[in-house]
C-alpha cells in the first residue's frame, strides 16, 4: 500500500526515516452534486485508494518534496511559498493554511506515494492536502480536531491552489469512516455518518478534463447570480440550496440561470431522500441516481457523451438499479449501484465497447466505503 512506498521514497530521497506518516483517501460522492458551495447537503464515501505523506525536518531553510507519481521534485519556502503550478502546491499550501491552527511552518522534507489516480475526479488533490494536514498536525502535537484539519485543507485548495471548490472533498477525505457514507450539511458544516455496506462500481471514463476548472467557475458564478435574484424576492435567504423550488420559479432570472438553480434545489432534496432511505433500509436508491444524472446532464450541463454512455449502458444492464456521474463532471468518473454480480457484468461488458466508441481505455473499481484520514506513524516524543 502507499504507506510503505512513501516511507521508502522518503528514505531514498532524504536518507533516514520519516518522523511522521499520515494517509488520506480519495472519495466518490454518492449524491449531492454541485450542492456543497450552495450550502446544501452532500453524501460522499471514502475509497480504499489512499495518498500517503511521509514527513520529517529539512536540514536547510527550504522545504523539499518528492513524489512517486512525478519525476519533478519541489523546493519551496515554508513561510512564503509562491504557487508553482506543480503538484507540491497542495503540500506547500496546506503548510501555510495550518498557520491558522497555530502550526508554525517549519522547513520539511516530504515524500508522497498515492493510489488515487489524479485527474479522474476522485479527489486526489484533497487526499494530498488532508494527508499533509494530518501529518503536520501530528508532527506539531496539535490536539485532535479533524474538522479543523479538513477546513485547513480546504483553505489550501481555495486560497493557495486557487480552485474555488466547496468543502465536500476535504471533509470526505478527513472525516469519512469505513462502512459509512458521510452526510455533510455544507451550510452548517455538520456531519452525520450513515451506515452503508453496499458495493459501488466506480467507472473512470478517462476523459481529459481541460474545461473542468473554467466551467466549474462559471457554474459557481451562475449560482451566485441565482442567489442574488432569489434575494430580491426573499432577502433573508442565505443559501441557494436551501430555497424552495417555488421561490426559484418566482424569482426573475435568465432561463439558463434558472436551470442551474433548479438543479441545486432538487438535488438537495434528492440527498435527503437518498440518505433517509439508506438509514431506514440500508439500500442505495438507484432511481435517485438516474434522476440526479438527468439533472446534471440537462440542467447543470456538466456531463459528457462518455458519462452519458455509461449511464445508458447501466440502465440497460439487468440488475443494475442506478448510475450517475460523480464529482464535478466534465469528464472523470461515473458510479453504479445494484447487486455485486450485476455491477461486475456491467463493468466487464462496458470496457470493450466503451474503448471502441471513444478510443480510450476506461478503468473501474468495485469499492466499498472505507476509512478516512489517519496518522500511520506518530512522531517519537
Ligand atoms: C468538485 C469540487 C467539490 C464539489 C463537486 C461537485 O469535486 O471539488 O467541492 O463542488 O465538484 O459536487
Boltz pocket constraint, residues with backbone or C-beta under 6 A from the ligand:
constraints:
  - pocket:
      binder: B
      contacts: [[A, 29], [A, 32], [A, 33], [A, 34], [A, 35], [A, 36], [A, 37], [A, 121], [A, 165], [A, 166], [A, 167], [A, 168], [A, 169], [A, 327], [A, 328], [A, 329]]
      max_distance: 6.0
